[in-house]
């Protein structure tokens, strides 16, 4: 049975240097501990200013990147939760 885990990576952007770096490093290393029956779906903010991290360097075999158009600090994001 395939297990899928979700990761909200909208904080991986310039506005959140501390938690963004932590989330990014976690994302880079998570594929190493996933087995062949596990995958990771990552929601990210494509419109957020991001000069530190390159999404294309993440391993793509076990990670699926999903653009999430609502900013982490927006009213719509708060209302959706």
Secondary structure, DSSP 4 states (H G I P E B T S, - for coil): --EEEEEE-TT-STT-HHHHHHHHHHHHHHHHH--TTEEEEEEE-TTS--SS--GGGS-SSSEEEEE--S-TTSHHHHHH-
